[in-house]
């Protein structure tokens, strides 16, 4: 890993974390579940890149009812969406909005555009996928809408 360090936090500042090394990529998900969580743009990181600095005990995990399976994480005090940090996974998305600095990557794709809000216009030339992009993990087009 390099010496790149990106810090992140929640709105109230009770949770702080850092990401060591540049994230793998940034993407935007337009599924209804990501939109409702308030965090459609995320950066993908390897699990070993994330280090909690304080407040890990304040992280609240929302576990959805089947058939959904992706656990969403929030600050238990202010509600800031943090992404999907999972200590048992090899990698996961972190909410770009929770980052305090520039992650050094920019969006490379839009996923689940079939569920895009009718008022949201995608105004860039990035690749768009109706569901989950092939080759990025998940369970195909309906990984966890």
Phi and psi in radians as a Rosetta constraint file:
Dihedral C 1 N 2 CA 2 C 2 CIRCULARHARMONIC -1.547 0.35
Dihedral N 2 CA 2 C 2 N 3 CIRCULARHARMONIC -3.024 0.35
Dihedral C 2 N 3 CA 3 C 3 CIRCULARHARMONIC -1.668 0.35
Dihedral N 3 CA 3 C 3 N 4 CIRCULARHARMONIC 0.291 0.35
Dihedral C 3 N 4 CA 4 C 4 CIRCULARHARMONIC -1.195 0.35
Dihedral N 4 CA 4 C 4 N 5 CIRCULARHARMONIC 2.341 0.35
Dihedral C 4 N 5 CA 5 C 5 CIRCULARHARMONIC -2.374 0.35
Dihedral N 5 CA 5 C 5 N 6 CIRCULARHARMONIC 2.133 0.35
Dihedral C 5 N 6 CA 6 C 6 CIRCULARHARMONIC -2.047 0.35
Dihedral N 6 CA 6 C 6 N 7 CIRCULARHARMONIC 2.173 0.35
Dihedral C 6 N 7 CA 7 C 7 CIRCULARHARMONIC -1.678 0.35
Dihedral N 7 CA 7 C 7 N 8 CIRCULARHARMONIC 2.689 0.35
Dihedral C 7 N 8 CA 8 C 8 CIRCULARHARMONIC -2.529 0.35
Dihedral N 8 CA 8 C 8 N 9 CIRCULARHARMONIC 2.851 0.35
Dihedral C 8 N 9 CA 9 C 9 CIRCULARHARMONIC -2.841 0.35
Dihedral N 9 CA 9 C 9 N 10 CIRCULARHARMONIC 2.974 0.35
Dihedral C 9 N 10 CA 10 C 10 CIRCULARHARMONIC -1.636 0.35
Dihedral N 10 CA 10 C 10 N 11 CIRCULARHARMONIC 3.066 0.35
Dihedral C 10 N 11 CA 11 C 11 CIRCULARHARMONIC -1.064 0.35
Dihedral N 11 CA 11 C 11 N 12 CIRCULARHARMONIC -0.715 0.35
Dihedral C 11 N 12 CA 12 C 12 CIRCULARHARMONIC -1.482 0.35
Dihedral N 12 CA 12 C 12 N 13 CIRCULARHARMONIC -0.179 0.35
Dihedral C 12 N 13 CA 13 C 13 CIRCULARHARMONIC 1.428 0.35
Dihedral N 13 CA 13 C 13 N 14 CIRCULARHARMONIC 0.044 0.35
Dihedral C 13 N 14 CA 14 C 14 CIRCULARHARMONIC -1.320 0.35
Dihedral N 14 CA 14 C 14 N 15 CIRCULARHARMONIC -0.382 0.35
Dihedral C 14 N 15 CA 15 C 15 CIRCULARHARMONIC -1.963 0.35
Dihedral N 15 CA 15 C 15 N 16 CIRCULARHARMONIC 2.266 0.35
Dihedral C 15 N 16 CA 16 C 16 CIRCULARHARMONIC -2.393 0.35
Dihedral N 16 CA 16 C 16 N 17 CIRCULARHARMONIC 2.487 0.35
Dihedral C 16 N 17 CA 17 C 17 CIRCULARHARMONIC -2.571 0.35
Dihedral N 17 CA 17 C 17 N 18 CIRCULARHARMONIC 2.980 0.35
Dihedral C 17 N 18 CA 18 C 18 CIRCULARHARMONIC -2.435 0.35
Dihedral N 18 CA 18 C 18 N 19 CIRCULARHARMONIC 2.655 0.35
Dihedral C 18 N 19 CA 19 C 19 CIRCULARHARMONIC -2.032 0.35
Dihedral N 19 CA 19 C 19 N 20 CIRCULARHARMONIC 2.118 0.35
Dihedral C 19 N 20 CA 20 C 20 CIRCULARHARMONIC -1.605 0.35
Dihedral N 20 CA 20 C 20 N 21 CIRCULARHARMONIC 2.251 0.35
Dihedral C 20 N 21 CA 21 C 21 CIRCULARHARMONIC 1.401 0.35
Dihedral N 21 CA 21 C 21 N 22 CIRCULARHARMONIC 2.761 0.35
Dihedral C 21 N 22 CA 22 C 22 CIRCULARHARMONIC -1.167 0.35
Dihedral N 22 CA 22 C 22 N 23 CIRCULARHARMONIC 2.398 0.35
Dihedral C 22 N 23 CA 23 C 23 CIRCULARHARMONIC -1.015 0.35
Dihedral N 23 CA 23 C 23 N 24 CIRCULARHARMONIC 2.811 0.35
Dihedral C 23 N 24 CA 24 C 24 CIRCULARHARMONIC -1.177 0.35
Dihedral N 24 CA 24 C 24 N 25 CIRCULARHARMONIC -0.788 0.35
Dihedral C 24 N 25 CA 25 C 25 CIRCULARHARMONIC -2.940 0.35
Dihedral N 25 CA 25 C 25 N 26 CIRCULARHARMONIC 2.967 0.35
Dihedral C 25 N 26 CA 26 C 26 CIRCULARHARMONIC -2.131 0.35
Dihedral N 26 CA 26 C 26 N 27 CIRCULARHARMONIC 2.463 0.35
Dihedral C 26 N 27 CA 27 C 27 CIRCULARHARMONIC -2.570 0.35
Dihedral N 27 CA 27 C 27 N 28 CIRCULARHARMONIC 2.886 0.35
Dihedral C 27 N 28 CA 28 C 28 CIRCULARHARMONIC -2.104 0.35
Dihedral N 28 CA 28 C 28 N 29 CIRCULARHARMONIC 2.262 0.35
Dihedral C 28 N 29 CA 29 C 29 CIRCULARHARMONIC -1.848 0.35
Dihedral N 29 CA 29 C 29 N 30 CIRCULARHARMONIC 2.366 0.35
Dihedral C 29 N 30 CA 30 C 30 CIRCULARHARMONIC -1.938 0.35
Dihedral N 30 CA 30 C 30 N 31 CIRCULARHARMONIC 0.264 0.35
Dihedral C 30 N 31 CA 31 C 31 CIRCULARHARMONIC -1.199 0.35
Dihedral N 31 CA 31 C 31 N 32 CIRCULARHARMONIC 2.748 0.35
Dihedral C 31 N 32 CA 32 C 32 CIRCULARHARMONIC -1.094 0.35
Dihedral N 32 CA 32 C 32 N 33 CIRCULARHARMONIC -0.581 0.35
Dihedral C 32 N 33 CA 33 C 33 CIRCULARHARMONIC -1.219 0.35
Dihedral N 33 CA 33 C 33 N 34 CIRCULARHARMONIC -0.744 0.35
Dihedral C 33 N 34 CA 34 C 34 CIRCULARHARMONIC -1.153 0.35
Dihedral N 34 CA 34 C 34 N 35 CIRCULARHARMONIC -0.708 0.35
Dihedral C 34 N 35 CA 35 C 35 CIRCULARHARMONIC -1.079 0.35
Dihedral N 35 CA 35 C 35 N 36 CIRCULARHARMONIC -0.750 0.35
Dihedral C 35 N 36 CA 36 C 36 CIRCULARHARMONIC -1.210 0.35
Dihedral N 36 CA 36 C 36 N 37 CIRCULARHARMONIC -0.513 0.35
Dihedral C 36 N 37 CA 37 C 37 CIRCULARHARMONIC -1.260 0.35
Dihedral N 37 CA 37 C 37 N 38 CIRCULARHARMONIC -0.330 0.35
Dihedral C 37 N 38 CA 38 C 38 CIRCULARHARMONIC 1.491 0.35
Dihedral N 38 CA 38 C 38 N 39 CIRCULARHARMONIC 0.327 0.35
Dihedral C 38 N 39 CA 39 C 39 CIRCULARHARMONIC -2.511 0.35
Dihedral N 39 CA 39 C 39 N 40 CIRCULARHARMONIC 1.301 0.35
Dihedral C 39 N 40 CA 40 C 40 CIRCULARHARMONIC -1.456 0.35
Dihedral N 40 CA 40 C 40 N 41 CIRCULARHARMONIC -0.304 0.35
Dihedral C 40 N 41 CA 41 C 41 CIRCULARHARMONIC -1.860 0.35
Dihedral N 41 CA 41 C 41 N 42 CIRCULARHARMONIC 2.196 0.35
Dihedral C 41 N 42 CA 42 C 42 CIRCULARHARMONIC -2.337 0.35
Dihedral N 42 CA 42 C 42 N 43 CIRCULARHARMONIC 2.839 0.35
Dihedral C 42 N 43 CA 43 C 43 CIRCULARHARMONIC -1.984 0.35
Dihedral N 43 CA 43 C 43 N 44 CIRCULARHARMONIC 2.437 0.35
Dihedral C 43 N 44 CA 44 C 44 CIRCULARHARMONIC -1.613 0.35
Dihedral N 44 CA 44 C 44 N 45 CIRCULARHARMONIC 2.316 0.35
Dihedral C 44 N 45 CA 45 C 45 CIRCULARHARMONIC -2.336 0.35
Dihedral N 45 CA 45 C 45 N 46 CIRCULARHARMONIC 2.727 0.35
Dihedral C 45 N 46 CA 46 C 46 CIRCULARHARMONIC -1.325 0.35
Dihedral N 46 CA 46 C 46 N 47 CIRCULARHARMONIC 2.563 0.35
Dihedral C 46 N 47 CA 47 C 47 CIRCULARHARMONIC -0.948 0.35
Dihedral N 47 CA 47 C 47 N 48 CIRCULARHARMONIC -0.688 0.35
Dihedral C 47 N 48 CA 48 C 48 CIRCULARHARMONIC -1.247 0.35
Dihedral N 48 CA 48 C 48 N 49 CIRCULARHARMONIC -0.169 0.35
Dihedral C 48 N 49 CA 49 C 49 CIRCULARHARMONIC -1.361 0.35
Dihedral N 49 CA 49 C 49 N 50 CIRCULARHARMONIC -0.421 0.35
Dihedral C 49 N 50 CA 50 C 50 CIRCULARHARMONIC -1.563 0.35
Dihedral N 50 CA 50 C 50 N 51 CIRCULARHARMONIC 2.298 0.35
Dihedral C 50 N 51 CA 51 C 51 CIRCULARHARMONIC -2.351 0.35
Dihedral N 51 CA 51 C 51 N 52 CIRCULARHARMONIC 2.184 0.35
Dihedral C 51 N 52 CA 52 C 52 CIRCULARHARMONIC -1.355 0.35
Dihedral N 52 CA 52 C 52 N 53 CIRCULARHARMONIC 2.272 0.35
Dihedral C 52 N 53 CA 53 C 53 CIRCULARHARMONIC -1.667 0.35
Dihedral N 53 CA 53 C 53 N 54 CIRCULARHARMONIC -0.641 0.35
Dihedral C 53 N 54 CA 54 C 54 CIRCULARHARMONIC -2.872 0.35
Dihedral N 54 CA 54 C 54 N 55 CIRCULARHARMONIC 2.691 0.35
Dihedral C 54 N 55 CA 55 C 55 CIRCULARHARMONIC 1.438 0.35
Dihedral N 55 CA 55 C 55 N 56 CIRCULARHARMONIC 0.200 0.35
Dihedral C 55 N 56 CA 56 C 56 CIRCULARHARMONIC -0.990 0.35
Dihedral N 56 CA 56 C 56 N 57 CIRCULARHARMONIC -0.554 0.35
Dihedral C 56 N 57 CA 57 C 57 CIRCULARHARMONIC -1.211 0.35
Dihedral N 57 CA 57 C 57 N 58 CIRCULARHARMONIC -0.223 0.35
Dihedral C 57 N 58 CA 58 C 58 CIRCULARHARMONIC -1.596 0.35
Dihedral N 58 CA 58 C 58 N 59 CIRCULARHARMONIC -0.097 0.35
Dihedral C 58 N 59 CA 59 C 59 CIRCULARHARMONIC -1.233 0.35
Dihedral N 59 CA 59 C 59 N 60 CIRCULARHARMONIC 2.162 0.35
Dihedral C 59 N 60 CA 60 C 60 CIRCULARHARMONIC -1.808 0.35
Dihedral N 60 CA 60 C 60 N 61 CIRCULARHARMONIC 2.288 0.35
Dihedral C 60 N 61 CA 61 C 61 CIRCULARHARMONIC -1.870 0.35
Dihedral N 61 CA 61 C 61 N 62 CIRCULARHARMONIC 2.136 0.35
Dihedral C 61 N 62 CA 62 C 62 CIRCULARHARMONIC -1.620 0.35
Dihedral N 62 CA 62 C 62 N 63 CIRCULARHARMONIC 2.016 0.35
Dihedral C 62 N 63 CA 63 C 63 CIRCULARHARMONIC -1.779 0.35
Dihedral N 63 CA 63 C 63 N 64 CIRCULARHARMONIC 1.985 0.35
Dihedral C 63 N 64 CA 64 C 64 CIRCULARHARMONIC -1.322 0.35
Dihedral N 64 CA 64 C 64 N 65 CIRCULARHARMONIC 2.846 0.35
Dihedral C 64 N 65 CA 65 C 65 CIRCULARHARMONIC -1.314 0.35
Dihedral N 65 CA 65 C 65 N 66 CIRCULARHARMONIC 2.542 0.35
Dihedral C 65 N 66 CA 66 C 66 CIRCULARHARMONIC -1.015 0.35
Dihedral N 66 CA 66 C 66 N 67 CIRCULARHARMONIC 2.548 0.35
Dihedral C 66 N 67 CA 67 C 67 CIRCULARHARMONIC -1.531 0.35
Dihedral N 67 CA 67 C 67 N 68 CIRCULARHARMONIC -0.042 0.35
Dihedral C 67 N 68 CA 68 C 68 CIRCULARHARMONIC -1.284 0.35
Dihedral N 68 CA 68 C 68 N 69 CIRCULARHARMONIC 2.679 0.35
Dihedral C 68 N 69 CA 69 C 69 CIRCULARHARMONIC -2.465 0.35
Dihedral N 69 CA 69 C 69 N 70 CIRCULARHARMONIC -0.215 0.35
Dihedral C 69 N 70 CA 70 C 70 CIRCULARHARMONIC -1.339 0.35
Dihedral N 70 CA 70 C 70 N 71 CIRCULARHARMONIC 2.170 0.35
Dihedral C 70 N 71 CA 71 C 71 CIRCULARHARMONIC -1.503 0.35
Dihedral N 71 CA 71 C 71 N 72 CIRCULARHARMONIC 2.138 0.35
Dihedral C 71 N 72 CA 72 C 72 CIRCULARHARMONIC -1.695 0.35
Dihedral N 72 CA 72 C 72 N 73 CIRCULARHARMONIC 2.491 0.35
Dihedral C 72 N 73 CA 73 C 73 CIRCULARHARMONIC -2.035 0.35
Dihedral N 73 CA 73 C 73 N 74 CIRCULARHARMONIC 2.444 0.35
Dihedral C 73 N 74 CA 74 C 74 CIRCULARHARMONIC -2.417 0.35
Dihedral N 74 CA 74 C 74 N 75 CIRCULARHARMONIC 2.776 0.35
Dihedral C 74 N 75 CA 75 C 75 CIRCULARHARMONIC -1.294 0.35
Dihedral N 75 CA 75 C 75 N 76 CIRCULARHARMONIC 2.245 0.35
Dihedral C 75 N 76 CA 76 C 76 CIRCULARHARMONIC -1.233 0.35
Dihedral N 76 CA 76 C 76 N 77 CIRCULARHARMONIC -0.209 0.35
Dihedral C 76 N 77 CA 77 C 77 CIRCULARHARMONIC -1.718 0.35
Dihedral N 77 CA 77 C 77 N 78 CIRCULARHARMONIC -0.891 0.35
Dihedral C 77 N 78 CA 78 C 78 CIRCULARHARMONIC -1.880 0.35
Dihedral N 78 CA 78 C 78 N 79 CIRCULARHARMONIC -0.201 0.35
Dihedral C 78 N 79 CA 79 C 79 CIRCULARHARMONIC 1.518 0.35
Dihedral N 79 CA 79 C 79 N 80 CIRCULARHARMONIC 0.062 0.35
Dihedral C 79 N 80 CA 80 C 80 CIRCULARHARMONIC -0.999 0.35
Dihedral N 80 CA 80 C 80 N 81 CIRCULARHARMONIC 2.282 0.35
Dihedral C 80 N 81 CA 81 C 81 CIRCULARHARMONIC -1.292 0.35
Dihedral N 81 CA 81 C 81 N 82 CIRCULARHARMONIC 2.245 0.35
Dihedral C 81 N 82 CA 82 C 82 CIRCULARHARMONIC -1.862 0.35
Dihedral N 82 CA 82 C 82 N 83 CIRCULARHARMONIC -0.224 0.35
Dihedral C 82 N 83 CA 83 C 83 CIRCULARHARMONIC 1.935 0.35
Dihedral N 83 CA 83 C 83 N 84 CIRCULARHARMONIC -2.511 0.35
Dihedral C 83 N 84 CA 84 C 84 CIRCULARHARMONIC -2.267 0.35
Dihedral N 84 CA 84 C 84 N 85 CIRCULARHARMONIC 0.821 0.35
Dihedral C 84 N 85 CA 85 C 85 CIRCULARHARMONIC -1.101 0.35
Dihedral N 85 CA 85 C 85 N 86 CIRCULARHARMONIC 2.086 0.35
Dihedral C 85 N 86 CA 86 C 86 CIRCULARHARMONIC -2.188 0.35
Dihedral N 86 CA 86 C 86 N 87 CIRCULARHARMONIC 1.953 0.35
Dihedral C 86 N 87 CA 87 C 87 CIRCULARHARMONIC -1.055 0.35
Dihedral N 87 CA 87 C 87 N 88 CIRCULARHARMONIC -0.328 0.35
Dihedral C 87 N 88 CA 88 C 88 CIRCULARHARMONIC -1.639 0.35
Dihedral N 88 CA 88 C 88 N 89 CIRCULARHARMONIC -0.056 0.35
Dihedral C 88 N 89 CA 89 C 89 CIRCULARHARMONIC -1.701 0.35
Dihedral N 89 CA 89 C 89 N 90 CIRCULARHARMONIC 2.738 0.35
Dihedral C 89 N 90 CA 90 C 90 CIRCULARHARMONIC -1.279 0.35
Dihedral N 90 CA 90 C 90 N 91 CIRCULARHARMONIC -0.530 0.35
Dihedral C 90 N 91 CA 91 C 91 CIRCULARHARMONIC -2.804 0.35
Dihedral N 91 CA 91 C 91 N 92 CIRCULARHARMONIC 2.904 0.35
Dihedral C 91 N 92 CA 92 C 92 CIRCULARHARMONIC -2.938 0.35
Dihedral N 92 CA 92 C 92 N 93 CIRCULARHARMONIC 2.907 0.35
Dihedral C 92 N 93 CA 93 C 93 CIRCULARHARMONIC -1.519 0.35
Dihedral N 93 CA 93 C 93 N 94 CIRCULARHARMONIC 2.505 0.35
Dihedral C 93 N 94 CA 94 C 94 CIRCULARHARMONIC -2.037 0.35
Dihedral N 94 CA 94 C 94 N 95 CIRCULARHARMONIC 2.377 0.35
Dihedral C 94 N 95 CA 95 C 95 CIRCULARHARMONIC -1.073 0.35
Dihedral N 95 CA 95 C 95 N 96 CIRCULARHARMONIC 2.129 0.35
Dihedral C 95 N 96 CA 96 C 96 CIRCULARHARMONIC -1.070 0.35
Dihedral N 96 CA 96 C 96 N 97 CIRCULARHARMONIC -0.559 0.35
Dihedral C 96 N 97 CA 97 C 97 CIRCULARHARMONIC -1.158 0.35
Dihedral N 97 CA 97 C 97 N 98 CIRCULARHARMONIC -0.338 0.35
Dihedral C 97 N 98 CA 98 C 98 CIRCULARHARMONIC -1.525 0.35
Dihedral N 98 CA 98 C 98 N 99 CIRCULARHARMONIC -0.071 0.35
Dihedral C 98 N 99 CA 99 C 99 CIRCULARHARMONIC -1.424 0.35
Dihedral N 99 CA 99 C 99 N 100 CIRCULARHARMONIC 2.414 0.35
Dihedral C 99 N 100 CA 100 C 100 CIRCULARHARMONIC -1.566 0.35
Dihedral N 100 CA 100 C 100 N 101 CIRCULARHARMONIC -0.314 0.35
Dihedral C 100 N 101 CA 101 C 101 CIRCULARHARMONIC -2.266 0.35
Dihedral N 101 CA 101 C 101 N 102 CIRCULARHARMONIC -3.114 0.35
Dihedral C 101 N 102 CA 102 C 102 CIRCULARHARMONIC -1.326 0.35
Dihedral N 102 CA 102 C 102 N 103 CIRCULARHARMONIC 2.147 0.35
Dihedral C 102 N 103 CA 103 C 103 CIRCULARHARMONIC -1.314 0.35
Dihedral N 103 CA 103 C 103 N 104 CIRCULARHARMONIC -0.173 0.35
Dihedral C 103 N 104 CA 104 C 104 CIRCULARHARMONIC 1.430 0.35
Dihedral N 104 CA 104 C 104 N 105 CIRCULARHARMONIC 0.080 0.35
Dihedral C 104 N 105 CA 105 C 105 CIRCULARHARMONIC -2.261 0.35
Dihedral N 105 CA 105 C 105 N 106 CIRCULARHARMONIC 2.773 0.35
Dihedral C 105 N 106 CA 106 C 106 CIRCULARHARMONIC -2.185 0.35
Dihedral N 106 CA 106 C 106 N 107 CIRCULARHARMONIC 2.860 0.35
Dihedral C 106 N 107 CA 107 C 107 CIRCULARHARMONIC -0.964 0.35
Dihedral N 107 CA 107 C 107 N 108 CIRCULARHARMONIC 2.468 0.35
Dihedral C 107 N 108 CA 108 C 108 CIRCULARHARMONIC -2.057 0.35
Dihedral N 108 CA 108 C 108 N 109 CIRCULARHARMONIC -0.213 0.35
Dihedral C 108 N 109 CA 109 C 109 CIRCULARHARMONIC -2.887 0.35
Dihedral N 109 CA 109 C 109 N 110 CIRCULARHARMONIC 2.898 0.35
Dihedral C 109 N 110 CA 110 C 110 CIRCULARHARMONIC -2.107 0.35
Dihedral N 110 CA 110 C 110 N 111 CIRCULARHARMONIC 2.301 0.35
Dihedral C 110 N 111 CA 111 C 111 CIRCULARHARMONIC -2.094 0.35
Dihedral N 111 CA 111 C 111 N 112 CIRCULARHARMONIC 2.804 0.35
Dihedral C 111 N 112 CA 112 C 112 CIRCULARHARMONIC 0.964 0.35
Dihedral N 112 CA 112 C 112 N 113 CIRCULARHARMONIC 0.699 0.35
Dihedral C 112 N 113 CA 113 C 113 CIRCULARHARMONIC -1.209 0.35
Dihedral N 113 CA 113 C 113 N 114 CIRCULARHARMONIC -0.287 0.35
Dihedral C 113 N 114 CA 114 C 114 CIRCULARHARMONIC -1.119 0.35
Dihedral N 114 CA 114 C 114 N 115 CIRCULARHARMONIC -0.359 0.35
Dihedral C 114 N 115 CA 115 C 115 CIRCULARHARMONIC -1.835 0.35
Dihedral N 115 CA 115 C 115 N 116 CIRCULARHARMONIC 0.147 0.35
Dihedral C 115 N 116 CA 116 C 116 CIRCULARHARMONIC -0.930 0.35
Dihedral N 116 CA 116 C 116 N 117 CIRCULARHARMONIC 2.447 0.35
Dihedral C 116 N 117 CA 117 C 117 CIRCULARHARMONIC -1.080 0.35
Dihedral N 117 CA 117 C 117 N 118 CIRCULARHARMONIC 2.427 0.35
Dihedral C 117 N 118 CA 118 C 118 CIRCULARHARMONIC -1.081 0.35
Dihedral N 118 CA 118 C 118 N 119 CIRCULARHARMONIC -0.413 0.35
Dihedral C 118 N 119 CA 119 C 119 CIRCULARHARMONIC -1.515 0.35
Dihedral N 119 CA 119 C 119 N 120 CIRCULARHARMONIC -0.154 0.35
Dihedral C 119 N 120 CA 120 C 120 CIRCULARHARMONIC -1.647 0.35
Dihedral N 120 CA 120 C 120 N 121 CIRCULARHARMONIC 2.111 0.35
Dihedral C 120 N 121 CA 121 C 121 CIRCULARHARMONIC -1.804 0.35
Dihedral N 121 CA 121 C 121 N 122 CIRCULARHARMONIC 2.177 0.35
Dihedral C 121 N 122 CA 122 C 122 CIRCULARHARMONIC -1.461 0.35
Dihedral N 122 CA 122 C 122 N 123 CIRCULARHARMONIC 1.985 0.35
Dihedral C 122 N 123 CA 123 C 123 CIRCULARHARMONIC -2.021 0.35
Dihedral N 123 CA 123 C 123 N 124 CIRCULARHARMONIC 0.573 0.35
Dihedral C 123 N 124 CA 124 C 124 CIRCULARHARMONIC -2.232 0.35
Dihedral N 124 CA 124 C 124 N 125 CIRCULARHARMONIC 3.072 0.35
Dihedral C 124 N 125 CA 125 C 125 CIRCULARHARMONIC -1.748 0.35
Dihedral N 125 CA 125 C 125 N 126 CIRCULARHARMONIC 0.261 0.35
Dihedral C 125 N 126 CA 126 C 126 CIRCULARHARMONIC -1.193 0.35
Dihedral N 126 CA 126 C 126 N 127 CIRCULARHARMONIC 2.683 0.35
Dihedral C 126 N 127 CA 127 C 127 CIRCULARHARMONIC -1.024 0.35
Dihedral N 127 CA 127 C 127 N 128 CIRCULARHARMONIC 2.463 0.35
Dihedral C 127 N 128 CA 128 C 128 CIRCULARHARMONIC -2.118 0.35
Dihedral N 128 CA 128 C 128 N 129 CIRCULARHARMONIC 2.358 0.35
Dihedral C 128 N 129 CA 129 C 129 CIRCULARHARMONIC -2.109 0.35
Dihedral N 129 CA 129 C 129 N 130 CIRCULARHARMONIC 2.351 0.35
Dihedral C 129 N 130 CA 130 C 130 CIRCULARHARMONIC -1.127 0.35
Dihedral N 130 CA 130 C 130 N 131 CIRCULARHARMONIC -0.488 0.35
Dihedral C 130 N 131 CA 131 C 131 CIRCULARHARMONIC -2.301 0.35
Dihedral N 131 CA 131 C 131 N 132 CIRCULARHARMONIC -2.467 0.35
Dihedral C 131 N 132 CA 132 C 132 CIRCULARHARMONIC -1.403 0.35
Dihedral N 132 CA 132 C 132 N 133 CIRCULARHARMONIC 2.298 0.35
Dihedral C 132 N 133 CA 133 C 133 CIRCULARHARMONIC -1.105 0.35
Dihedral N 133 CA 133 C 133 N 134 CIRCULARHARMONIC 2.416 0.35
Dihedral C 133 N 134 CA 134 C 134 CIRCULARHARMONIC -1.114 0.35
Dihedral N 134 CA 134 C 134 N 135 CIRCULARHARMONIC 2.513 0.35
Dihedral C 134 N 135 CA 135 C 135 CIRCULARHARMONIC 1.520 0.35
Dihedral N 135 CA 135 C 135 N 136 CIRCULARHARMONIC -0.014 0.35
Dihedral C 135 N 136 CA 136 C 136 CIRCULARHARMONIC -1.907 0.35
Dihedral N 136 CA 136 C 136 N 137 CIRCULARHARMONIC 0.309 0.35
Dihedral C 136 N 137 CA 137 C 137 CIRCULARHARMONIC 1.549 0.35
Dihedral N 137 CA 137 C 137 N 138 CIRCULARHARMONIC -2.966 0.35
Dihedral C 137 N 138 CA 138 C 138 CIRCULARHARMONIC 1.441 0.35
Dihedral N 138 CA 138 C 138 N 139 CIRCULARHARMONIC -2.980 0.35
Dihedral C 138 N 139 CA 139 C 139 CIRCULARHARMONIC -2.061 0.35
Dihedral N 139 CA 139 C 139 N 140 CIRCULARHARMONIC 0.601 0.35
Dihedral C 139 N 140 CA 140 C 140 CIRCULARHARMONIC 1.606 0.35
Dihedral N 140 CA 140 C 140 N 141 CIRCULARHARMONIC -2.805 0.35
Dihedral C 140 N 141 CA 141 C 141 CIRCULARHARMONIC -0.996 0.35
Dihedral N 141 CA 141 C 141 N 142 CIRCULARHARMONIC -0.445 0.35
Dihedral C 141 N 142 CA 142 C 142 CIRCULARHARMONIC -2.013 0.35
Dihedral N 142 CA 142 C 142 N 143 CIRCULARHARMONIC 0.742 0.35
Dihedral C 142 N 143 CA 143 C 143 CIRCULARHARMONIC -0.947 0.35
Dihedral N 143 CA 143 C 143 N 144 CIRCULARHARMONIC -0.768 0.35
Dihedral C 143 N 144 CA 144 C 144 CIRCULARHARMONIC -2.934 0.35
Dihedral N 144 CA 144 C 144 N 145 CIRCULARHARMONIC 0.753 0.35
